[in-house]
Amino acid sequence: MSKLGNLGARLHRGEVGYDFVGNRKIWYGISILITITAILGLTVRGLNMGIEFQGGAVFTTPKTSVSVAQAETYAEESAGHQAVVQKLGTGGLRIQIAGIDTGKADQIKDQLAKDLSVDSEKINADLVGPSWGEQIASKAWQGLAIFMVLVVIYLAIAFEWRMAVAALVALIHDITITTGIYALVGFEVTPGTVIGLLTILGYSLYDTVVVFDSLKEQTKDLTKQTRWSYSDVANRSINSTLVRSINTTVVALLPVAGLLFIGGGILGAGTLNDISLSLFVGLAAGAYSSIFIATPLVADLKEREPQMKSLKKRVLAKRAQAAAEEQAFGERADGNSDDHEPEDSAPAVVGQRHQHASRSRGRGRPSGKRR
């Protein structure tokens, strides 16, 4: 068996483990710090919304010798707005300009044809009106809200409301971090980004439900024993599924990393960044929140129940009693070892007892002789 497989088996049996629940305040603090950074990024820089959300135009040109940097300058001068230019495999350019009126598109198209020295008729223009972009954004938010509501209802029915609340907090945590990274990096938000967000939410929820299912199974009739508290069982549930979570996360991140760093970064396929960044950040954040946020938060909420408080007191009292008995036993063992005579004096004690016994037997012999 491999070392990782052996470790997974030992984690599942509870032979080794990390106290995730006991150290939850550390992970809460790290999550709060990351979330604050993401919110600051959203507040200061904001999201770079694509033309699908704020309207604009995409111009695709035939093959041209003009560089990307020079084309950006031409496009911004003609439109008065920031432009995003990408080099296509055909040698042409994809010029995206957001926030312009569709009525101005023909004027910009003609100006670009002059600056790039190409035929205006060969430039393809795809226009998106602002109202259509607002409608798409509204539908995206509605879809996200419906998804959240359905998740909470499902988890409340399948498990309990505390797990539903913890899962919702973890999902919001993942969304905030992912959108904050988008704001800090400056990648464009497109419908592909929304698809990526919904995908990572489903993945994060899957990872969380795996731990919750293990926790639900192990907490049956928990109050009938005094060996484990709810936090102890929650910690064992995380550790028992830890290797599985790591394996699935790494396997999922590898192809996404290929899209992001090789396809988008090295090969220059910028359109892949729309979905690959949201997937990469979201998958990593989802795995983190499932392990470090969701289950510890469930333990926090659960141990506020009177019966779980009582159970924890009984467990701690029993452990304290066991520790005291073990300490007392150790002290008695140490005391007894101090009272013992040295080994070379032991035979003298035995000899004295033997002589005393012989005298006792000797006192008994005369009666036998008189008889």
C-alpha positions as CSV (number, residue, x, y, z in Angstrom):
1,M,0.0,0.0,0.0
2,S,1.3,3.5,-0.8
3,K,2.2,5.9,1.9
4,L,-0.7,8.1,1.1
5,G,-3.1,5.2,1.1
6,N,-1.7,4.0,4.4
7,L,-2.1,7.4,5.9
8,G,-5.7,7.5,4.6
9,A,-6.4,4.2,6.3
10,R,-4.9,5.4,9.6
11,L,-6.9,8.6,9.4
12,H,-10.1,6.7,8.7
13,R,-9.5,4.5,11.7
14,G,-8.7,7.4,13.9
15,E,-5.2,6.3,14.7
16,V,-3.8,9.7,13.6
17,G,-5.4,13.0,12.9
18,Y,-5.2,16.8,13.1
19,D,-7.5,18.8,15.4
20,F,-9.3,20.9,12.8
21,V,-12.2,21.7,15.1
22,G,-10.0,22.5,18.1
23,N,-7.9,24.9,16.0
24,R,-10.9,26.4,14.2
25,K,-10.3,29.9,15.5
26,I,-7.0,30.0,13.5
27,W,-8.8,29.0,10.3
28,Y,-11.7,31.4,11.0
29,G,-9.1,34.2,11.3
30,I,-7.4,33.2,8.0
31,S,-10.8,33.1,6.2
32,I,-11.8,36.5,7.6
33,L,-8.5,38.0,6.5
34,I,-8.9,36.5,3.0
35,T,-12.5,37.7,2.8
36,I,-11.6,41.2,3.9
37,T,-8.9,41.3,1.2
38,A,-11.4,40.1,-1.4
39,I,-14.0,42.7,-0.4
40,L,-11.4,45.5,-0.5
41,G,-10.5,44.3,-4.0
42,L,-14.1,44.5,-5.0
43,T,-14.6,47.9,-3.4
44,V,-11.4,49.5,-4.7
45,R,-11.0,48.0,-8.1
46,G,-14.4,46.5,-8.9
47,L,-15.1,43.8,-11.4
48,N,-14.1,44.1,-15.1
49,M,-17.5,43.3,-16.5
50,G,-17.6,42.0,-20.1
51,I,-19.7,43.4,-22.8
52,E,-22.4,40.7,-22.2
53,F,-23.2,42.5,-18.9
54,Q,-22.6,46.1,-19.7
55,G,-23.1,46.3,-23.5
56,G,-20.6,47.1,-26.2
57,A,-19.1,45.7,-29.4
58,V,-16.6,43.1,-30.5
59,F,-14.8,43.7,-33.8
60,T,-13.1,40.9,-35.6
61,T,-10.6,42.0,-38.2
62,P,-8.9,40.1,-41.1
63,K,-5.2,39.5,-41.0
64,T,-3.2,42.6,-40.2
65,S,0.4,43.5,-39.3
66,V,-0.6,45.9,-36.6
67,S,0.5,44.9,-33.1
68,V,-1.9,44.3,-30.3
69,A,-0.6,47.3,-28.3
70,Q,-1.0,49.6,-31.3
71,A,-4.5,48.3,-32.0
72,E,-5.5,49.0,-28.4
73,T,-4.4,52.6,-28.9
74,Y,-6.4,53.0,-32.1
75,A,-9.5,51.4,-30.6
76,E,-9.4,53.6,-27.4
77,E,-8.9,56.7,-29.5
78,S,-11.7,56.0,-31.8
79,A,-14.2,54.8,-29.1
80,G,-13.2,56.9,-26.1
81,H,-13.4,53.7,-23.9
82,Q,-11.0,51.1,-22.8
83,A,-10.4,48.3,-25.3
84,V,-9.3,44.7,-25.0
85,V,-7.4,43.3,-28.0
86,Q,-6.4,39.7,-28.7
87,K,-4.4,38.2,-31.5
88,L,-6.2,35.5,-33.3
89,G,-4.7,32.4,-34.9
90,T,-5.7,33.7,-38.3
91,G,-3.5,36.7,-37.9
92,G,-6.5,39.0,-37.3
93,L,-7.5,40.8,-34.2
94,R,-10.4,40.6,-31.8
95,I,-11.1,44.1,-30.5
96,Q,-13.6,44.3,-27.6
97,I,-14.9,47.7,-26.5
98,A,-17.4,47.8,-23.6
99,G,-19.8,50.6,-22.7
100,I,-20.5,52.0,-26.1
101,D,-23.8,52.7,-27.8
102,T,-24.7,50.4,-30.7
103,G,-25.3,53.5,-32.8
104,K,-21.7,54.5,-32.5
105,A,-20.5,51.1,-33.6
106,D,-20.5,51.9,-37.4
107,Q,-18.4,55.0,-36.8
108,I,-15.8,53.1,-34.7
109,K,-15.7,50.3,-37.3
110,D,-14.9,52.7,-40.1
111,Q,-12.2,54.4,-38.0
112,L,-10.6,51.1,-37.1
113,A,-10.6,50.1,-40.8
114,K,-8.6,53.3,-41.6
115,D,-6.2,52.9,-38.7
116,L,-5.6,49.2,-39.4
117,S,-5.5,49.6,-43.2
118,V,-8.1,46.9,-43.8
119,D,-11.4,46.9,-45.7
120,S,-14.3,48.0,-43.5
121,E,-16.6,45.4,-45.1
122,K,-14.2,42.7,-43.8
123,I,-14.5,43.7,-40.2
124,N,-17.2,41.7,-38.4
125,A,-19.0,43.5,-35.6
126,D,-21.0,41.8,-32.9
127,L,-23.1,44.3,-30.9
128,V,-24.6,43.9,-27.4
129,G,-27.0,46.5,-26.1
130,P,-26.8,47.7,-22.5
131,S,-30.3,46.7,-21.7
132,W,-29.6,43.1,-22.9
133,G,-26.4,43.0,-20.7
134,E,-28.4,44.2,-17.7
135,Q,-30.9,41.5,-18.3
136,I,-28.2,38.8,-18.4
137,A,-26.7,40.1,-15.2
138,S,-30.1,40.1,-13.5
139,K,-30.8,36.5,-14.6
140,A,-27.4,35.4,-13.4
141,W,-28.0,36.8,-9.9
142,Q,-31.5,35.3,-9.9
143,G,-30.0,31.9,-10.8
144,L,-27.4,32.2,-8.0
145,A,-30.1,33.1,-5.5
146,I,-32.4,30.2,-6.5
147,F,-29.4,27.8,-6.3
148,M,-28.6,29.0,-2.7
149,V,-32.2,28.6,-1.6
150,L,-32.5,25.1,-3.0
151,V,-29.2,24.1,-1.4
152,V,-30.4,25.3,2.0
153,I,-33.7,23.5,1.7
154,Y,-32.1,20.3,0.6
155,L,-29.5,20.2,3.3
156,A,-32.1,21.1,6.0
157,I,-34.2,18.2,4.9
158,A,-31.4,15.7,4.3
159,F,-29.4,16.6,7.4
160,E,-30.4,19.5,9.7
161,W,-30.6,23.3,9.6
162,R,-27.2,23.8,11.3
163,M,-25.5,21.9,8.5
164,A,-27.5,23.9,5.9
165,V,-26.4,27.2,7.5
166,A,-22.8,26.0,7.6
167,A,-22.9,25.0,4.0
168,L,-24.4,28.3,3.0
169,V,-21.7,30.2,4.9
170,A,-19.0,28.1,3.1
171,L,-20.6,28.8,-0.3
172,I,-20.7,32.5,0.3
173,H,-17.1,32.3,1.5
174,D,-16.2,30.6,-1.8
175,I,-18.1,33.2,-4.0
176,T,-16.5,36.1,-2.1
177,I,-13.0,34.9,-2.5
178,T,-13.4,34.0,-6.2
179,T,-15.0,37.3,-7.1
180,G,-12.4,39.2,-5.1
181,I,-9.6,37.4,-6.9
182,Y,-11.2,38.4,-10.2
183,A,-11.3,42.0,-9.1
184,L,-7.6,42.0,-7.9
185,V,-6.4,40.2,-11.1
186,G,-8.6,42.2,-13.4
187,F,-9.8,39.3,-15.5
188,E,-13.0,40.0,-17.5
189,V,-16.3,38.7,-16.1
190,T,-18.2,36.9,-18.8
191,P,-21.1,34.3,-18.9
192,G,-18.3,31.7,-18.8
193,T,-17.3,33.1,-15.4
194,V,-20.8,32.6,-14.2
195,I,-20.8,29.0,-15.4
196,G,-17.5,28.5,-13.6
197,L,-18.9,29.9,-10.4
198,L,-21.9,27.6,-10.5
199,T,-19.7,24.7,-11.2
200,I,-17.4,25.3,-8.3
201,L,-20.3,25.9,-5.9
202,G,-21.6,22.4,-6.9
203,Y,-18.2,20.9,-6.3
204,S,-17.7,22.6,-3.0
205,L,-21.2,21.5,-1.9
206,Y,-20.3,17.9,-2.9
207,D,-17.2,17.9,-0.8
208,T,-19.1,19.4,2.2
209,V,-21.9,16.8,1.9
210,V,-19.4,14.0,2.0
211,V,-18.1,15.2,5.4
212,F,-21.6,15.9,6.6
213,D,-22.8,12.4,5.7
214,S,-19.9,10.9,7.7
215,L,-20.7,13.1,10.6
216,K,-24.4,12.3,10.6
217,E,-23.6,8.6,10.6
218,Q,-21.1,8.8,13.4
219,T,-23.3,11.0,15.7
220,K,-26.2,8.5,15.9
221,D,-26.9,7.9,19.6
222,L,-24.0,10.1,20.5
223,T,-25.5,11.2,23.9
224,K,-25.7,7.6,25.1
225,Q,-21.9,7.4,25.6
226,T,-19.3,9.5,27.4
227,R,-16.2,8.9,25.4
228,W,-16.6,11.4,22.6
229,S,-18.1,14.9,22.4
230,Y,-19.7,16.3,19.2
231,S,-16.5,18.2,18.3
232,D,-14.5,15.0,18.7
233,V,-16.7,13.1,16.3
234,A,-16.8,16.1,13.9
235,N,-13.0,16.1,13.9
236,R,-12.8,12.4,13.2
237,S,-15.2,12.9,10.3
238,I,-13.0,15.5,8.7
239,N,-9.9,13.3,9.2
240,S,-11.5,10.2,7.8
241,T,-12.4,11.9,4.5
242,L,-9.3,14.2,4.4
243,V,-7.3,12.1,1.9
244,R,-10.3,11.7,-0.3
245,S,-10.9,15.4,-0.4
246,I,-7.2,16.1,-1.2
247,N,-7.2,13.5,-4.0
248,T,-10.4,14.8,-5.7
249,T,-9.2,18.4,-5.4
250,V,-5.8,17.8,-6.9
251,V,-7.3,15.7,-9.7
252,A,-9.8,18.4,-10.5
253,L,-7.2,21.2,-10.3
254,L,-4.7,19.7,-12.7
255,P,-6.7,20.1,-15.9
256,V,-8.0,23.5,-14.8
257,A,-4.4,24.6,-14.1
258,G,-3.5,23.4,-17.6
259,L,-6.2,25.6,-19.1
260,L,-5.3,28.6,-17.0
261,F,-1.5,28.6,-17.0
262,I,-0.7,26.8,-20.2
263,G,-3.7,27.7,-22.4
264,G,-4.3,31.2,-21.1
265,G,-0.9,32.1,-20.0
266,I,1.7,30.5,-22.2
267,L,-0.3,29.9,-25.4
268,G,-2.2,33.2,-25.1
269,A,-5.7,31.8,-25.4
270,G,-7.2,34.6,-23.3
271,T,-10.8,33.4,-23.7
272,L,-9.9,30.4,-21.6
273,N,-9.2,32.6,-18.6
274,D,-12.9,33.5,-18.2
275,I,-13.9,30.1,-16.9
276,S,-10.5,28.6,-15.9
277,L,-9.7,31.2,-13.2
278,S,-13.1,30.9,-11.6
279,L,-12.7,27.1,-11.6
280,F,-9.2,27.1,-10.2
281,V,-9.8,29.6,-7.4
282,G,-13.2,28.2,-6.6
283,L,-12.1,24.6,-6.5
284,A,-9.3,25.5,-4.1
285,A,-11.5,27.7,-2.0
286,G,-14.2,25.0,-1.9
287,A,-11.9,22.3,-0.7
288,Y,-10.6,24.7,2.0
289,S,-14.1,25.8,3.2
290,S,-15.3,22.2,3.3
291,I,-12.5,21.1,5.6
292,F,-11.8,24.2,7.7
293,I,-15.0,26.2,7.7
294,A,-18.2,24.1,7.2
295,T,-17.7,21.2,9.6
296,P,-16.1,23.3,12.5
297,L,-19.0,25.7,12.2
298,V,-21.5,22.9,12.5
299,A,-19.7,21.7,15.6
300,D,-19.9,25.3,17.0
301,L,-23.6,25.5,16.4
302,K,-24.3,22.0,17.6
303,E,-22.5,22.3,20.9
304,R,-24.7,25.2,21.9
305,E,-27.6,22.7,22.3
306,P,-28.2,21.8,26.0
307,Q,-27.8,18.1,25.5
308,M,-24.5,18.5,23.6
309,K,-23.3,20.9,26.4
310,S,-24.2,18.3,28.9
311,L,-22.5,15.6,26.9
312,K,-19.3,17.6,26.6
313,K,-19.3,18.2,30.4
314,R,-19.6,14.5,31.1
315,V,-16.9,13.6,28.6
316,L,-14.5,16.2,30.0
317,A,-15.3,15.1,33.6
318,K,-14.7,11.5,32.7
319,R,-11.4,12.4,31.1
320,A,-10.3,14.5,34.1
321,Q,-11.2,11.6,36.4
322,A,-9.2,9.1,34.3
323,A,-6.3,11.5,34.2
324,A,-6.4,11.9,38.0
325,E,-6.6,8.2,38.6
326,E,-3.7,7.6,36.2
327,Q,-1.7,10.3,38.0
328,A,-2.5,8.8,41.4
329,F,-1.6,5.3,40.2
330,G,1.7,6.6,38.9
331,E,2.5,8.4,42.2
332,R,1.7,5.2,44.1
333,A,3.9,3.2,41.8
334,D,6.7,5.7,42.3
335,G,6.2,5.6,46.1
336,N,6.2,1.9,46.3
337,S,9.4,1.7,44.3
338,D,11.0,4.2,46.7
339,D,10.0,2.1,49.8
340,H,11.6,-1.1,48.4
341,E,14.9,-2.3,49.9
342,P,17.9,-2.6,47.6
343,E,18.0,-5.9,45.7
344,D,21.0,-7.2,47.7
345,S,19.1,-6.7,51.0
346,A,16.1,-8.7,49.9
347,P,17.7,-12.1,50.7
348,A,18.3,-11.0,54.4
349,V,14.6,-10.2,54.8
350,V,13.7,-13.5,53.3
351,G,16.3,-15.2,55.6
352,Q,14.9,-13.5,58.7
353,R,11.4,-14.6,57.8
354,H,12.7,-18.1,57.2
355,Q,14.5,-18.2,60.6
356,H,11.4,-16.9,62.3
357,A,9.3,-19.6,60.7
358,S,11.8,-22.2,61.7
359,R,11.7,-21.2,65.3
360,S,7.9,-21.3,65.2
361,R,8.1,-24.8,63.8
362,G,10.7,-25.7,66.5
363,R,8.3,-24.5,69.3
364,G,5.8,-26.9,67.9
365,R,8.0,-30.0,67.9
366,P,8.2,-30.6,71.7
367,S,4.5,-31.4,71.8
368,G,5.2,-34.0,69.2
369,K,8.0,-35.6,71.3
370,R,5.8,-35.6,74.4
371,R,3.3,-37.5,72.5
